[in-house]
Every structure is written in C-alpha cells, then in structure tokens.
Amino acid sequence: MGRFWPFMLLAVLGIILYEQQPAWIVGGLPEPTVIPTRSAVSFLADADIAYRSGNIDGAIAAYEQVMRLEPENPKPLADLSALYLILQDFDKSHELAQRAIKLAPRDVESLNAAARIENWQGNNEAAIRYAFDAQELDPQNATTLAILGEIYTDEGNWFVAGDYLTQALEIDPKNVMALRNQAYWFEIQGDYESAIASYDAAIAAAPYRFDLYVGKGRQYRVGLLDFEQANAAYRQAVEAYEAPVTLDALGDGLYNAGNALGAVEILRRAVDLDPTYGPALVHLGMAYYARRNYEDAATYLEKGLAILGDRARIEQVYTAGLAHIYKSPSECDKAEPWLRKALEMHSGATPASEGLRLCNLSAGVAPP
C-alpha cells in the first residue's frame, strides 16, 4: 500500500487545485472576447451604403441608430430630413430640419435641409433666409447654390435662379441637387426636352434616386403627353424603390394613359403599403370612378381628400361628389358638399353644376 501513496497525494492535490482555482491557473485561461459597441460613424456609413443601393428603409434605420448614439449630432437629422422630403412626408421632414437647426444653427447641412423643406411648403421667405445663412458660412457650397436656384425658380425669377444653378454646376458638374433643380428650372419654363436631359444627367450621377425617375416621367406625361415614355420612367422609379410615392406615380400614369384597370392594381399596392398616403387614395378613387365602381370611388376619394386638404385638384373634388350621385343608392346629401366646394374653387366647374342640378331634380326642386 505504501508504494501507492505518492499517486494518492497527487490525486488529492488535483482535487484541491480544481476546487480552489489559484490565481496563477485562472490567470492563464483565455477570457471571452468582448463584442465592441458600434460607433455612430459606422452607422452613418451603413446609411450611405443602404441609400445608394436602394435600401431606403435600411438607410432610415441606420440614421435612427446614429441619432440614438449621438443625440447632439445634427447630420443624421439633416440627412433624414432630405430623405423624408423626397418621400413626400413633409411634416416629418420639417420636424427633423428644425431639430437639426436647434442643435446646430450654423451648420451648413442643417441650414440647407431647413431651406429646402420651407421652400417645398411654400415658405420662401424663410427658405431664402436659411439658404443665405448657409451661403455665408460656405460661399462655394454647390448644394446651397442649387437650393437657391430652386427657390428663385419658384419665385419666378428665372435670371437669378439660372445664375445660381450655373454657379453650382461650375463648382460641381455632377451635383445631383443642381442637376435636379436645373431640370425643374427648364420644366417651369416649358422646355421639357432640356428638363429630361438634366434628369438623365442626375440619374447617371445617382441611379438610386427614385424621385429623379418620377420627375423625368412627369416631363413626358405632363409636358410632352408621351404616356408610354412616362410610364417607363415611373416603372424605373418603382424598381429603384417600391414605395407609396413611386407606386402612386406609376398608378396615376397608367390612369392618365387610359389604363384604369392597371391603375387600380398598382394603386391598391400603394394603399396597402400606407393606408394614409393621400395622393394614392385619391388616385385610386379616380381610377375606380373610371371603372364605374362608384361605391369604392366615393370611399377612397373622401379618405384621400380629407388628407390632401388644400392640395386637392378641383376635378378630384367634384368627382367625389359625382361618385356619391351615381352610386347605388344615390346619396345627394353626401354629394352636395363636395360639389359646392368645387364651385368655390372655380365657379365655372361645369361637372359640379351639373351634379347639383341632378340632385335638385331627384329631390323635386327646380334647378336654379
């Protein structure tokens, strides 16, 4: 037995060492790797990559992460404001721009974002003030000059607008804002071919910008009455980013081309994505009306017009009234407010007058 005691001693020592874990043993064991916290800079890079690859939702999510990590950084606020502007969420764009300005009242990107949303909301006095403040900080900023070109285009001052756009493109010939706003400058003057050329140059510089395809399509549809080319551009917009704004452009394009059935299909997709997107609701109602589905026409037109408010077109307003007249059963009590509103917008709106006449006849009232 005596010859086995050294082995027993070793066994006991092994148990003690296992139970006690001396520091010289523990210190030699590998520690688990710590997963580093991602920086705001990495999320900004993700946002840029996502945006350029057409992943708009991914870009928005990345910007929101930057805002969470660096609440005092104005850049994600300004960038998101610009993104929500082209998504036509004007309230969100305005909110973000104002937050950026509050954080950094002398930041060029924040001032540019604020100038642009104020311009799009028709507040050109405020827009010019923000743009001039940005220009004072950076006189050679091509984007600021391009925004001034857009503002003065809306003011009807073609010479000053054109001068700002020329300066912007001399500084940066591939500046997307300058090319886009140059296209708008041509469009407002009725030079649709030149507008298309400018949109093509902007698309070449930023093929991920879905709004550029929508703008190009508008030149063909409204300016040149070329519905085939217009809808081809709108389909490219949907391919770049399928969203209510692009689907609505395509659906409305199909409606204007006389394809009401195709318009209903596309516009329903837009409404399914966002049941509160006013333009798509109204355009879907118009397409249903063209299909003589007056019940659905009345429903969608009323929902959309309530959202659009003063942005509604007169033909959309009186069509809502006519849909209530022609649906079964006819509801003149719901039709008349829309018809009267259309006449307030333009007293010579014959369809609205005719609708009221039909309602008066059905009620046994002599027409005026």
FENRA-V935131 format. One record per backbone hydrogen bond with DSSP energy under -1.0 kcal/mol. CO is the residue of the C=O (numbers start at 1). NH is the residue of the N-H. Records with the same first field share a line. If there is no record, write none. Layout:
CO = NH, NH
//
This chain:
1 = 4
4 = 8
5 = 9
6 = 10
7 = 11
8 = 12
9 = 13
10 = 14
11 = 15
12 = 16
13 = 17
14 = 18
15 = 19
16 = 20
17 = 21
22 = 25, 26
23 = 27
25 = 28
26 = 29
39 = 43
40 = 44
41 = 45
42 = 46
43 = 47
44 = 48
45 = 49
46 = 50
47 = 51
48 = 52
49 = 53
50 = 55
51 = 54
54 = 56
55 = 59
56 = 60
57 = 61
58 = 62
59 = 63
60 = 64
61 = 65
62 = 66
63 = 67
64 = 68
65 = 69
66 = 70
70 = 73
74 = 78
75 = 79
76 = 80
77 = 81
78 = 82
79 = 83
80 = 84
81 = 85
82 = 86
83 = 87
84 = 89
85 = 88
88 = 90
89 = 93
90 = 94
91 = 95
92 = 96
93 = 97
94 = 98
95 = 99
96 = 100
97 = 101
98 = 102
99 = 103
100 = 104
104 = 107
107 = 111
108 = 112
109 = 113
110 = 114
111 = 115
112 = 116
113 = 117
114 = 118
115 = 119
116 = 120
117 = 121
118 = 123
119 = 122
122 = 124
123 = 127
124 = 128
125 = 129
126 = 130
127 = 131
128 = 132
129 = 133
130 = 134
131 = 135
132 = 136
133 = 137
134 = 138
138 = 141
141 = 145
142 = 146
143 = 147
144 = 148
145 = 149
146 = 150
147 = 151
148 = 152
149 = 153
150 = 154
151 = 155
152 = 157
153 = 156
156 = 158
157 = 161
158 = 162
159 = 163
160 = 164
161 = 165
162 = 166
163 = 167
164 = 168
165 = 169
166 = 170
167 = 171
168 = 172
172 = 175
175 = 179
176 = 180
177 = 181
178 = 182
179 = 183
180 = 184
181 = 185
182 = 186
183 = 187
184 = 188
186 = 191
187 = 190
190 = 192
191 = 195
192 = 196
193 = 197
194 = 198
195 = 199
196 = 200
197 = 201
198 = 202
199 = 203
200 = 204
201 = 205
202 = 206
206 = 209
208 = 210
209 = 212
210 = 214
211 = 215
212 = 216
213 = 217
214 = 218
215 = 219
216 = 220
217 = 221
218 = 222, 223
219 = 224
220 = 226
226 = 230
227 = 231
228 = 232
229 = 233
230 = 234
231 = 235
232 = 236
233 = 237
234 = 238
235 = 239
236 = 240
237 = 241
243 = 247
244 = 248
245 = 249
246 = 250
247 = 251
248 = 252
249 = 253
250 = 254
251 = 255
252 = 256
253 = 257
254 = 259
255 = 258
258 = 260
259 = 263
260 = 264
261 = 265
262 = 266
263 = 267
264 = 268
265 = 269
266 = 270
267 = 271
268 = 272
269 = 273
270 = 274
274 = 277
276 = 278
277 = 281
278 = 282
279 = 283
280 = 284
281 = 285
282 = 286
283 = 287
284 = 288
285 = 289
286 = 290
287 = 291
288 = 293
289 = 292
292 = 294
293 = 297
294 = 298
295 = 299
296 = 300
297 = 301
298 = 302
299 = 303
300 = 304
301 = 305
302 = 306
304 = 308
305 = 309
308 = 311
309 = 312
313 = 317
314 = 318
315 = 319
316 = 320
317 = 321
318 = 322
319 = 323
320 = 324
321 = 325
322 = 326
323 = 327
324 = 331
331 = 335
332 = 336
335 = 339
336 = 340
337 = 341
338 = 342
339 = 343
340 = 344
341 = 345
342 = 346
346 = 349
348 = 350
349 = 353
350 = 354
351 = 355
352 = 356
353 = 357
354 = 358
355 = 359
356 = 360
357 = 361
358 = 362
359 = 363
360 = 365
361 = 364
//
